[in-house]
Amino acid sequence: MSEDLPTLQRRLADFAAARDWEQYHTPKNLAAALSVEASELVEIFQWLTPEQSAKIMTDPRSAARVEDEVADVLAYLLQFCGVLGIDAAAALAAKIERNEERFPANRPGRHSPE
């Protein structure tokens, strides 16, 4: 059973508060931690061929590693958003709308998503 983003953010905030870690959860520190965790996700795929990377979830050990790193990235992103008061889902929805306007499906030649 999955939880919604606000519930997960609350659980992460409660976890940090119970350990008196809020003092370390500044935007700068959380952005740095997010970058480190994203790099750890990249490291899993670093030397794989495109074919190997597409099949990584078929190996239970590799799949568990990928899922753990995805969870770490998402955890730090949600904590970062919580500290700055960013609604992650609303920010993503707004970005998708801007990209739909910038990169219409019927307009050839635009291959660089942002």
Backbone as JSON Lines, residues from 0, in Angstrom:
{"i":0,"aa":"M","n":[0.85,-1.18,0.0],"ca":[0.0,0.0,0.0],"c":[0.89,1.24,0.0]}
{"i":1,"aa":"S","n":[0.7,2.13,-0.96],"ca":[1.52,3.32,-1.01],"c":[0.82,4.48,-0.31]}
{"i":2,"aa":"E","n":[1.64,5.4,0.16],"ca":[1.13,6.58,0.86],"c":[1.27,7.79,-0.05]}
{"i":3,"aa":"D","n":[0.45,8.81,0.18],"ca":[0.54,10.01,-0.63],"c":[1.75,10.85,-0.19]}
{"i":4,"aa":"L","n":[2.15,11.79,-1.02],"ca":[3.34,12.59,-0.75],"c":[3.26,13.37,0.56]}
{"i":5,"aa":"P","n":[2.14,14.04,0.86],"ca":[2.09,14.76,2.14],"c":[2.26,13.84,3.35]}
{"i":6,"aa":"T","n":[1.71,12.64,3.29],"ca":[1.86,11.7,4.39],"c":[3.32,11.28,4.53]}
{"i":7,"aa":"L","n":[3.97,11.0,3.4],"ca":[5.38,10.64,3.44],"c":[6.23,11.79,3.97]}
{"i":8,"aa":"Q","n":[5.92,13.01,3.56],"ca":[6.66,14.17,4.05],"c":[6.51,14.29,5.56]}
{"i":9,"aa":"R","n":[5.31,14.1,6.06],"ca":[5.05,14.18,7.5],"c":[5.84,13.08,8.23]}
{"i":10,"aa":"R","n":[5.85,11.87,7.7],"ca":[6.6,10.78,8.33],"c":[8.09,11.1,8.36]}
{"i":11,"aa":"L","n":[8.62,11.65,7.26],"ca":[10.04,12.02,7.24],"c":[10.34,13.13,8.24]}
{"i":12,"aa":"A","n":[9.47,14.12,8.32],"ca":[9.66,15.22,9.28],"c":[9.6,14.7,10.71]}
{"i":13,"aa":"D","n":[8.64,13.82,10.98],"ca":[8.52,13.24,12.33],"c":[9.75,12.4,12.67]}
{"i":14,"aa":"F","n":[10.25,11.64,11.7],"ca":[11.44,10.83,11.9],"c":[12.64,11.71,12.27]}
{"i":15,"aa":"A","n":[12.82,12.8,11.51],"ca":[13.93,13.72,11.78],"c":[13.75,14.41,13.13]}
{"i":16,"aa":"A","n":[12.54,14.83,13.45],"ca":[12.28,15.53,14.71],"c":[12.55,14.62,15.9]}
{"i":17,"aa":"A","n":[12.17,13.37,15.8],"ca":[12.37,12.43,16.9],"c":[13.85,12.21,17.19]}
{"i":18,"aa":"R","n":[14.7,12.51,16.23],"ca":[16.15,12.31,16.38],"c":[16.9,13.64,16.49]}
{"i":19,"aa":"D","n":[16.14,14.74,16.56],"ca":[16.71,16.09,16.64],"c":[17.62,16.39,15.46]}
{"i":20,"aa":"W","n":[17.2,15.97,14.27],"ca":[17.99,16.19,13.07],"c":[17.58,17.42,12.28]}
{"i":21,"aa":"E","n":[16.5,18.11,12.71],"ca":[16.05,19.27,11.92],"c":[17.15,20.31,11.78]}
{"i":22,"aa":"Q","n":[18.02,20.41,12.78],"ca":[19.1,21.4,12.73],"c":[20.02,21.19,11.53]}
{"i":23,"aa":"Y","n":[20.08,19.96,11.04],"ca":[20.94,19.64,9.9],"c":[20.19,19.7,8.57]}
{"i":24,"aa":"H","n":[18.88,19.79,8.63],"ca":[18.07,19.74,7.42],"c":[17.82,21.14,6.86]}
{"i":25,"aa":"T","n":[18.92,21.79,6.52],"ca":[18.83,23.09,5.86],"c":[18.68,22.86,4.36]}
{"i":26,"aa":"P","n":[18.18,23.83,3.62],"ca":[18.08,23.64,2.17],"c":[19.42,23.25,1.54]}
{"i":27,"aa":"K","n":[20.5,23.89,1.96],"ca":[21.83,23.57,1.41],"c":[22.21,22.12,1.69]}
{"i":28,"aa":"N","n":[22.06,21.68,2.92],"ca":[22.44,20.32,3.28],"c":[21.55,19.29,2.59]}
{"i":29,"aa":"L","n":[20.26,19.58,2.5],"ca":[19.36,18.63,1.85],"c":[19.62,18.57,0.34]}
{"i":30,"aa":"A","n":[19.93,19.7,-0.27],"ca":[20.27,19.7,-1.71],"c":[21.54,18.89,-1.94]}
{"i":31,"aa":"A","n":[22.52,19.04,-1.07],"ca":[23.76,18.28,-1.21],"c":[23.49,16.78,-1.02]}
{"i":32,"aa":"A","n":[22.71,16.43,-0.01],"ca":[22.39,15.03,0.23],"c":[21.62,14.43,-0.94]}
{"i":33,"aa":"L","n":[20.72,15.21,-1.51],"ca":[19.96,14.77,-2.68],"c":[20.9,14.48,-3.84]}
{"i":34,"aa":"S","n":[21.87,15.34,-4.04],"ca":[22.84,15.14,-5.11],"c":[23.66,13.87,-4.89]}
{"i":35,"aa":"V","n":[24.07,13.64,-3.67],"ca":[24.85,12.44,-3.34],"c":[24.02,11.19,-3.63]}
{"i":36,"aa":"E","n":[22.78,11.18,-3.19],"ca":[21.92,10.01,-3.41],"c":[21.63,9.8,-4.89]}
{"i":37,"aa":"A","n":[21.43,10.88,-5.63],"ca":[21.23,10.74,-7.08],"c":[22.48,10.16,-7.73]}
{"i":38,"aa":"S","n":[23.64,10.57,-7.25],"ca":[24.9,10.01,-7.77],"c":[25.02,8.53,-7.46]}
{"i":39,"aa":"E","n":[24.55,8.11,-6.3],"ca":[24.58,6.69,-5.96],"c":[23.66,5.89,-6.88]}
{"i":40,"aa":"L","n":[22.55,6.48,-7.29],"ca":[21.66,5.84,-8.25],"c":[22.36,5.72,-9.6]}
{"i":41,"aa":"V","n":[23.01,6.78,-10.03],"ca":[23.74,6.76,-11.3],"c":[24.85,5.71,-11.26]}
{"i":42,"aa":"E","n":[25.51,5.58,-10.12],"ca":[26.62,4.64,-9.99],"c":[26.19,3.2,-10.32]}
{"i":43,"aa":"I","n":[24.98,2.85,-9.96],"ca":[24.48,1.5,-10.25],"c":[24.5,1.22,-11.75]}
{"i":44,"aa":"F","n":[24.2,2.23,-12.54],"ca":[24.07,2.08,-13.99],"c":[25.34,2.45,-14.75]}
{"i":45,"aa":"Q","n":[26.33,2.96,-14.05],"ca":[27.5,3.58,-14.69],"c":[28.12,2.76,-15.81]}
{"i":46,"aa":"W","n":[28.37,1.5,-15.62],"ca":[29.08,0.72,-16.63],"c":[28.2,-0.29,-17.35]}
{"i":47,"aa":"L","n":[26.89,-0.16,-17.2],"ca":[25.98,-1.07,-17.87],"c":[25.75,-0.62,-19.31]}
{"i":48,"aa":"T","n":[25.5,-1.59,-20.17],"ca":[25.07,-1.26,-21.53],"c":[23.62,-0.81,-21.45]}
{"i":49,"aa":"P","n":[23.12,-0.17,-22.51],"ca":[21.71,0.19,-22.51],"c":[20.8,-1.03,-22.3]}
{"i":50,"aa":"E","n":[21.17,-2.14,-22.88],"ca":[20.38,-3.37,-22.75],"c":[20.39,-3.86,-21.3]}
{"i":51,"aa":"Q","n":[21.56,-3.87,-20.67],"ca":[21.66,-4.3,-19.27],"c":[20.87,-3.37,-18.36]}
{"i":52,"aa":"S","n":[20.95,-2.08,-18.61],"ca":[20.23,-1.13,-17.76],"c":[18.72,-1.31,-17.88]}
{"i":53,"aa":"A","n":[18.25,-1.66,-19.07],"ca":[16.81,-1.87,-19.27],"c":[16.3,-3.1,-18.55]}
{"i":54,"aa":"K","n":[17.2,-4.04,-18.26],"ca":[16.8,-5.3,-17.62],"c":[17.18,-5.37,-16.15]}
{"i":55,"aa":"I","n":[17.64,-4.27,-15.58],"ca":[18.19,-4.31,-14.22],"c":[17.18,-4.78,-13.17]}
{"i":56,"aa":"M","n":[15.93,-4.49,-13.38],"ca":[14.92,-4.85,-12.37],"c":[14.57,-6.34,-12.4]}
{"i":57,"aa":"T","n":[15.13,-7.09,-13.34],"ca":[14.86,-8.53,-13.37],"c":[15.73,-9.3,-12.38]}
{"i":58,"aa":"D","n":[16.8,-8.69,-11.91],"ca":[17.65,-9.31,-10.9],"c":[17.25,-8.78,-9.53]}
{"i":59,"aa":"P","n":[16.81,-9.64,-8.62],"ca":[16.3,-9.17,-7.33],"c":[17.3,-8.32,-6.53]}
{"i":60,"aa":"R","n":[18.58,-8.68,-6.53],"ca":[19.57,-7.88,-5.79],"c":[19.74,-6.5,-6.4]}
{"i":61,"aa":"S","n":[19.85,-6.45,-7.72],"ca":[19.99,-5.16,-8.4],"c":[18.73,-4.33,-8.23]}
{"i":62,"aa":"A","n":[17.59,-4.97,-8.34],"ca":[16.32,-4.25,-8.18],"c":[16.22,-3.64,-6.79]}
{"i":63,"aa":"A","n":[16.64,-4.38,-5.78],"ca":[16.59,-3.86,-4.4],"c":[17.51,-2.66,-4.24]}
{"i":64,"aa":"R","n":[18.68,-2.71,-4.86],"ca":[19.61,-1.57,-4.8],"c":[19.01,-0.33,-5.46]}
{"i":65,"aa":"V","n":[18.42,-0.54,-6.65],"ca":[17.8,0.58,-7.37],"c":[16.66,1.17,-6.54]}
{"i":66,"aa":"E","n":[15.81,0.32,-6.01],"ca":[14.68,0.8,-5.21],"c":[15.15,1.56,-3.97]}
{"i":67,"aa":"D","n":[16.2,1.08,-3.31],"ca":[16.73,1.78,-2.14],"c":[17.24,3.17,-2.52]}
{"i":68,"aa":"E","n":[17.96,3.27,-3.62],"ca":[18.48,4.58,-4.03],"c":[17.36,5.51,-4.48]}
{"i":69,"aa":"V","n":[16.37,4.98,-5.17],"ca":[15.21,5.8,-5.55],"c":[14.53,6.33,-4.29]}
{"i":70,"aa":"A","n":[14.38,5.47,-3.3],"ca":[13.76,5.89,-2.03],"c":[14.58,6.98,-1.36]}
{"i":71,"aa":"D","n":[15.92,6.84,-1.36],"ca":[16.77,7.87,-0.76],"c":[16.63,9.2,-1.5]}
{"i":72,"aa":"V","n":[16.64,9.16,-2.83],"ca":[16.48,10.38,-3.62],"c":[15.14,11.04,-3.32]}
{"i":73,"aa":"L","n":[14.09,10.25,-3.32],"ca":[12.76,10.8,-3.06],"c":[12.65,11.34,-1.64]}
{"i":74,"aa":"A","n":[13.23,10.64,-0.68],"ca":[13.18,11.1,0.71],"c":[13.84,12.48,0.85]}
{"i":75,"aa":"Y","n":[15.03,12.62,0.3],"ca":[15.69,13.92,0.41],"c":[14.97,15.0,-0.37]}
{"i":76,"aa":"L","n":[14.42,14.65,-1.53],"ca":[13.66,15.63,-2.29],"c":[12.43,16.1,-1.51]}
{"i":77,"aa":"L","n":[11.71,15.15,-0.9],"ca":[10.52,15.53,-0.13],"c":[10.89,16.35,1.1]}
{"i":78,"aa":"Q","n":[12.0,16.01,1.74],"ca":[12.45,16.81,2.89],"c":[12.84,18.21,2.45]}
{"i":79,"aa":"F","n":[13.55,18.31,1.33],"ca":[13.93,19.6,0.76],"c":[12.69,20.44,0.49]}
{"i":80,"aa":"C","n":[11.7,19.84,-0.16],"ca":[10.46,20.56,-0.46],"c":[9.74,20.97,0.82]}
{"i":81,"aa":"G","n":[9.74,20.1,1.81],"ca":[9.08,20.42,3.07],"c":[9.72,21.61,3.76]}
{"i":82,"aa":"V","n":[11.03,21.66,3.77],"ca":[11.75,22.76,4.42],"c":[11.47,24.09,3.72]}
{"i":83,"aa":"L","n":[11.36,24.04,2.39],"ca":[11.14,25.27,1.62],"c":[9.67,25.57,1.34]}
{"i":84,"aa":"G","n":[8.78,24.68,1.78],"ca":[7.35,24.91,1.55],"c":[6.93,24.72,0.1]}
{"i":85,"aa":"I","n":[7.59,23.83,-0.6],"ca":[7.26,23.54,-2.0],"c":[6.32,22.35,-2.05]}
{"i":86,"aa":"D","n":[5.23,22.5,-2.78],"ca":[4.32,21.39,-3.04],"c":[4.89,20.66,-4.26]}
{"i":87,"aa":"A","n":[5.55,19.51,-4.02],"ca":[6.26,18.8,-5.08],"c":[5.32,18.4,-6.22]}
{"i":88,"aa":"A","n":[4.15,17.9,-5.88],"ca":[3.21,17.46,-6.92],"c":[2.73,18.66,-7.75]}
{"i":89,"aa":"A","n":[2.45,19.78,-7.1],"ca":[2.01,20.98,-7.83],"c":[3.13,21.52,-8.7]}
{"i":90,"aa":"A","n":[4.35,21.5,-8.17],"ca":[5.5,21.98,-8.96],"c":[5.7,21.12,-10.2]}
{"i":91,"aa":"L","n":[5.57,19.8,-10.03],"ca":[5.72,18.9,-11.17],"c":[4.61,19.11,-12.19]}
{"i":92,"aa":"A","n":[3.38,19.24,-11.72],"ca":[2.25,19.46,-12.64],"c":[2.45,20.74,-13.44]}
{"i":93,"aa":"A","n":[2.91,21.8,-12.77],"ca":[3.14,23.08,-13.45],"c":[4.26,22.94,-14.48]}
{"i":94,"aa":"K","n":[5.3,22.2,-14.13],"ca":[6.43,22.01,-15.06],"c":[5.99,21.2,-16.28]}
{"i":95,"aa":"I","n":[5.19,20.17,-16.07],"ca":[4.68,19.38,-17.19],"c":[3.86,20.27,-18.13]}
{"i":96,"aa":"E","n":[3.02,21.13,-17.55],"ca":[2.21,22.04,-18.37],"c":[3.11,22.97,-19.19]}
{"i":97,"aa":"R","n":[4.14,23.53,-18.55],"ca":[5.06,24.42,-19.28],"c":[5.76,23.65,-20.4]}
{"i":98,"aa":"N","n":[6.18,22.42,-20.12],"ca":[6.86,21.62,-21.15],"c":[5.92,21.24,-22.28]}
{"i":99,"aa":"E","n":[4.66,20.99,-21.97],"ca":[3.69,20.69,-23.02],"c":[3.51,21.87,-23.96]}
{"i":100,"aa":"E","n":[3.59,23.08,-23.4],"ca":[3.49,24.28,-24.23],"c":[4.79,24.51,-25.03]}
{"i":101,"aa":"R","n":[5.92,24.29,-24.36],"ca":[7.22,24.52,-25.02],"c":[7.53,23.47,-26.07]}
{"i":102,"aa":"F","n":[7.1,22.25,-25.85],"ca":[7.44,21.12,-26.72],"c":[6.18,20.41,-27.19]}
{"i":103,"aa":"P","n":[5.39,21.04,-28.04],"ca":[4.17,20.39,-28.52],"c":[4.47,19.08,-29.24]}
{"i":104,"aa":"A","n":[3.6,18.13,-29.11],"ca":[3.8,16.8,-29.69],"c":[3.87,16.85,-31.21]}
{"i":105,"aa":"N","n":[3.21,17.79,-31.83],"ca":[3.17,17.85,-33.29],"c":[4.28,18.72,-33.88]}
{"i":106,"aa":"R","n":[5.25,19.12,-33.06],"ca":[6.33,19.99,-33.53],"c":[7.63,19.2,-33.59]}
{"i":107,"aa":"P","n":[8.07,18.8,-34.78],"ca":[9.29,18.0,-34.91],"c":[10.54,18.79,-34.59]}
{"i":108,"aa":"G","n":[11.58,18.07,-34.22],"ca":[12.87,18.7,-34.03],"c":[13.17,19.17,-32.62]}
{"i":109,"aa":"R","n":[12.25,19.06,-31.71],"ca":[12.49,19.47,-30.32],"c":[12.72,18.22,-29.49]}
{"i":110,"aa":"H","n":[13.97,17.89,-29.23],"ca":[14.31,16.64,-28.55],"c":[14.92,16.85,-27.18]}
{"i":111,"aa":"S","n":[15.07,18.05,-26.71],"ca":[15.8,18.3,-25.46],"c":[14.84,18.66,-24.34]}
{"i":112,"aa":"P","n":[14.39,17.67,-23.56],"ca":[13.48,17.97,-22.46],"c":[14.2,18.65,-21.3]}
{"i":113,"aa":"E","n":[13.46,19.46,-20.55],"ca":[14.01,20.11,-19.35],"c":[13.05,19.91,-18.22]}
